[in-house]
Amino acid sequence: MKKVHEVQEEVVEKAIVFCPIAKEQDKEYQFVEIDRLCFSAGLKVEKIFSQSVDAFNRRTIMGSGKLQEIKEFLQHHPCDTLVVDFQLTGSQLRNLSEELGLKVLDRILLIIDIFAQSAKSSEGKIEVRLAQNRYLLTRLSSLQGSAGRFGGKGAGMRGPGETKLELDRRKLEKEIITLSAEIEKIKNSRRQNRVLREKNGIKSVVLGGYTNAGKSSLFNLLTRESIYADNKLFATLDTTSRRLFLEDGKFCLLTDTVGFISKLPHELVESFSATLEEVKNADLILHVVDVSDKFYVKNIEITNNILNEMKATKNRIVVLNKCDLLDKPISIEKNQLLVSVKKKNNIEQLKSLIAQMLFEEK
């Protein structure tokens, strides 16, 4: 009997988005960013709804009129998920899910889900699991009994290995302690490596910047590596370090790490402290920017704020990537350099500048 092989098409989750707007001038930026986050999570955005934060409703975050507008839209355009570009409490997640009959993700959960898909190393998986558990623990009392719409398949709580997440306080607390201890071991190991590196006079350079600016592609070009790079937010999560050879036989250790985003969730900062220490302790930061992005100036500002909050070194080179896509000249400030990873423009100049910033006496 001939076997019939059925090819199963990948099911795309349809989503609607709700954005509370604090400043009208930031509305377009907020829409673009949340749409890109949804795309990176595998969600197809059907419509974005918005409302001024002045109309904030404690129970459902949105006003009753906006809630009714969304209900009417869903009658004609069925969707699987509601994404709210805001940090929700457990009760708000539950209330919205019950009102609309949808799975509800807030901004934090959406970003954690993207991180879960990107985590490949054991360290990345530990950090994601810790972030998931911390998120759940603070919302546990409200979420228990409503896990059917909260979890399930697809975007939301995909974890490394697709393990079932327990809505049980004792289990969560115990696992958080275990995972936190694992993170501390990673930190201690990194500290020992850093002491050894400093003893041997090896300089550390870290690629930083707003997510999807081309950090991993630049890393591959500079080190002749082939780590994963994609046109999605947070495509690269795991930390990778390689030697970068410069002029006159000099070299440094170049590290590619996780990208930044506006309103970086506190849960992620805490859980990814071991990874972020690499940025904090670098001798030089290559702040990579997608200069073809309409909002690149805003992205520079967001990254600088995060780096300053982390007390990272001020020794930075702003690498204005994708200059081949510019249709008009832009002004260049000190320690900024236009490059194109795709066209390999100004890469040798960048390496010379790195050597200058690392080894020349100030």
C-alpha positions in Angstrom: 0.0 0.0 0.0 1.4 3.4 -1.0 2.0 5.8 1.9 0.6 9.2 1.6 2.8 12.0 3.0 0.9 15.0 4.0 2.7 18.3 4.0 1.4 20.4 6.9 1.5 24.1 6.3 2.8 26.3 9.1 -0.1 28.0 10.9 0.4 31.7 11.3 -1.1 33.2 14.4 -3.2 36.3 13.6 -3.0 39.1 16.1 -4.4 42.5 17.0 -2.4 45.0 18.9 -3.3 47.6 21.4 -0.9 50.5 22.1 -1.4 52.9 25.0 0.0 56.2 23.7 1.9 58.5 26.2 3.2 61.0 23.6 1.5 61.6 20.3 4.9 62.4 18.6 6.1 58.9 19.5 3.0 57.1 18.1 4.5 56.1 14.7 7.7 54.9 16.3 5.7 52.8 18.8 3.6 51.3 16.0 6.6 50.3 13.9 8.5 48.8 16.8 5.6 46.7 18.1 4.8 45.5 14.6 8.4 44.3 14.2 8.3 42.6 17.5 5.1 40.7 16.5 6.7 39.7 13.2 9.8 38.4 15.0 7.5 36.3 17.3 5.7 34.8 14.3 2.5 36.8 14.6 0.7 38.4 11.7 -0.7 41.8 12.8 -4.2 42.4 11.4 -4.8 45.8 13.0 -3.2 48.1 15.6 -5.5 49.9 18.0 -4.4 52.8 20.1 -5.6 55.1 22.9 -4.2 57.9 25.0 -3.0 56.8 28.4 -5.3 59.4 29.8 -8.1 57.0 29.1 -6.4 54.3 31.2 -8.7 51.7 32.7 -7.3 49.8 35.7 -9.3 46.7 34.9 -8.6 46.2 31.2 -6.1 49.1 30.6 -8.3 50.3 27.7 -11.5 52.3 27.9 -14.9 50.6 27.5 -15.4 52.2 24.1 -12.1 50.9 22.8 -12.9 47.5 24.1 -16.2 47.5 22.3 -14.5 48.6 19.1 -12.1 45.7 19.3 -14.9 43.2 19.9 -16.8 44.5 16.8 -13.6 44.1 14.8 -13.1 40.6 15.9 -16.6 39.6 14.9 -15.6 40.2 11.2 -11.8 39.4 11.5 -11.3 36.5 13.9 -7.8 36.5 15.6 -5.9 34.3 17.9 -4.0 36.8 20.1 -4.2 40.3 21.5 -0.8 41.9 22.1 -0.7 44.9 24.4 2.3 47.2 24.1 2.5 47.7 27.9 3.4 45.8 31.0 0.2 44.2 32.3 -0.7 42.8 35.7 -2.0 39.2 36.0 -5.5 40.4 36.6 -5.4 42.6 33.5 -4.2 39.7 31.4 -7.0 37.6 32.7 -9.7 40.2 32.4 -8.8 41.0 28.7 -8.6 37.3 27.9 -12.1 36.8 29.4 -13.6 39.9 27.7 -12.3 39.1 24.2 -11.9 35.3 24.3 -8.3 35.6 23.1 -4.8 34.7 24.3 -3.3 37.9 25.7 0.4 38.8 25.6 1.9 42.0 27.1 5.1 43.6 25.9 7.3 41.7 28.3 5.8 38.3 27.5 6.1 39.0 23.7 9.8 39.8 24.1 10.5 36.8 26.3 8.8 34.6 23.7 11.2 36.0 21.0 14.1 35.4 23.3 12.9 31.8 23.9 12.9 31.1 20.1 16.4 32.6 19.8 18.1 30.9 22.7 20.4 28.1 21.5 23.1 27.8 24.2 22.6 26.4 27.6 23.3 29.8 29.1 20.6 31.5 26.9 18.1 28.8 27.8 18.7 29.3 31.5 18.3 33.1 31.2 15.1 32.7 29.2 13.6 30.2 31.7 14.5 32.5 34.6 12.8 35.5 32.9 9.7 33.4 32.3 9.5 32.2 35.9 10.0 35.6 37.3 7.3 36.9 35.0 4.9 34.2 36.1 5.6 34.4 39.8 4.5 38.1 40.1 1.3 37.3 38.3 0.5 33.9 39.7 -2.5 34.5 41.8 -4.4 36.2 39.0 -3.3 33.7 36.3 -4.2 30.4 38.1 -7.4 29.0 36.6 -7.0 30.9 33.3 -3.9 29.2 31.9 -5.9 27.8 29.0 -5.9 31.1 27.2 -2.7 32.4 28.7 -0.5 29.5 27.6 -1.1 26.8 25.1 0.6 26.6 21.7 2.2 29.4 19.7 3.5 32.8 20.8 3.4 33.3 24.5 5.3 31.0 26.7 7.4 29.0 24.3 10.4 27.9 26.3 13.7 26.1 25.5 12.7 22.5 24.9 9.0 23.5 24.9 8.7 22.3 28.5 5.4 22.8 30.3 5.4 25.8 32.6 3.9 25.1 36.0 1.6 27.7 37.6 2.7 26.6 41.0 4.4 29.0 43.4 6.6 26.6 45.3 7.9 25.0 42.1 8.5 28.4 40.5 10.3 29.7 43.6 12.5 26.6 43.8 13.4 26.8 40.1 14.2 30.5 40.3 16.7 29.8 43.1 18.3 27.0 41.1 18.4 29.1 37.9 19.8 32.1 39.7 22.5 29.9 41.2 23.4 28.8 37.6 23.6 32.4 36.5 26.0 33.2 39.3 28.2 30.3 38.3 28.3 31.7 34.7 29.1 35.2 36.2 32.0 33.8 38.3 33.4 31.9 35.3 33.3 35.1 33.2 35.0 37.1 36.0 37.8 34.6 36.2 38.2 34.7 32.4 38.2 38.5 32.6 40.9 38.6 35.2 43.0 36.2 33.1 42.4 38.3 30.0 43.4 41.5 31.8 46.5 39.9 33.2 47.5 39.0 29.7 46.7 42.5 28.4 43.9 41.3 26.0 41.4 44.1 25.3 37.7 43.4 25.1 35.4 44.9 22.5 31.7 44.4 22.5 29.1 44.9 19.8 26.1 46.8 21.2 23.1 48.7 19.8 19.5 48.6 19.0 18.4 45.1 17.9 18.6 44.2 14.2 21.1 46.9 13.4 23.5 44.4 11.8 25.7 43.5 14.8 26.0 39.8 14.0 26.7 40.4 10.3 29.5 42.8 11.3 30.8 40.3 13.7 30.9 37.6 11.0 32.7 40.0 8.6 35.3 41.1 11.1 36.1 37.6 12.5 35.3 35.5 9.4 32.7 33.6 11.4 29.3 32.4 10.4 27.0 32.9 13.4 23.3 33.1 12.8 22.0 36.5 11.5 18.5 37.3 10.4 16.3 40.3 9.6 14.3 39.9 12.8 14.5 41.5 16.2 16.7 39.6 18.7 17.7 37.0 16.1 20.9 36.6 18.0 20.6 36.0 21.7 23.6 33.9 22.7 27.0 35.6 23.5 29.8 34.7 21.0 33.4 35.8 21.4 36.3 35.5 18.9 39.7 37.1 18.3 39.7 40.2 16.0 43.1 40.7 14.5 44.1 44.4 13.9 47.1 46.2 12.5 50.8 45.6 13.6 50.0 42.2 15.0 47.6 43.5 17.6 44.4 41.8 18.4 41.4 42.0 20.8 38.5 39.8 21.9 35.3 40.8 20.0 32.0 39.8 21.5 28.5 39.7 19.9 25.7 39.8 22.3 22.0 40.6 22.7 20.5 43.8 21.2 18.6 46.5 23.0 15.1 47.9 22.6 13.1 50.7 24.0 11.5 50.0 27.4 13.8 47.0 28.0 11.8 44.9 30.5 13.3 44.8 34.0 12.8 41.0 34.2 15.1 40.6 31.2 17.7 42.9 32.6 17.8 40.9 35.8 17.7 37.5 34.1 20.3 38.4 31.5 22.7 40.0 33.9 25.5 37.6 33.1 25.2 38.4 29.4 24.9 42.2 30.0 28.1 42.1 32.2 30.0 41.5 29.0 28.8 44.9 27.7 29.4 46.6 31.1 33.0 45.4 31.4 34.2 46.0 27.8 37.2 48.2 27.0 35.4 49.5 23.9 31.8 49.3 22.6 31.0 49.2 18.9 27.6 50.8 19.0 26.1 49.5 15.7 23.3 51.5 14.1 21.1 50.8 11.1 21.5 54.3 9.6 18.9 53.5 6.9 16.2 53.2 9.6 13.9 56.2 9.6 14.2 56.3 13.4 17.9 55.7 13.7 18.5 58.8 15.8 15.9 57.7 18.3 17.5 54.2 18.3 20.9 55.8 19.1 19.3 57.7 22.0 17.7 54.5 23.4 20.9 52.6 23.3 23.0 55.4 24.8 20.5 55.6 27.7 20.7 51.9 28.4 24.5 51.9 28.2 24.7 54.9 30.5 22.3 53.2 33.0 24.6 50.2 33.0 27.6 52.4 33.6 29.3 51.0 30.5 32.5 52.6 29.2 32.2 55.9 27.4 34.9 54.6 25.0 32.5 53.9 22.1 32.5 53.9 18.3 29.2 54.6 16.6 29.2 52.3 13.6 26.6 53.7 11.2 25.8 50.5 9.2 23.9 50.2 5.9 25.2 53.5 4.5 24.8 52.0 1.0 21.0 52.4 1.5 21.1 56.1 2.2 19.6 58.4 -0.4 21.0 61.6 1.0 24.1 62.7 3.0 23.9 62.8 6.8 26.1 64.7 9.3 28.8 62.6 11.1 29.9 63.3 14.6 33.2 62.5 16.4 33.8 58.7 16.8 31.1 57.9 14.2 31.9 56.0 11.0 29.7 55.2 8.0 30.1 51.5 7.0 28.3 49.0 4.9 28.7 45.4 6.0 26.9 44.2 2.8 29.3 46.1 0.5 32.3 45.9 2.9 32.6 49.7 2.8 35.0 51.3 5.3 35.7 48.0 7.2 39.5 48.6 7.2 38.9 52.1 8.5 36.8 50.7 11.3 39.6 48.3 12.3 42.1 51.1 12.3 39.8 53.2 14.5 39.3 50.2 16.9 43.1 49.9 17.2 43.4 53.6 17.8 40.7 53.7 20.5 42.2 50.6 22.3 46.0 51.1 22.1 46.9 54.7 21.5 47.6 56.7 24.6 45.0 59.2 25.4 
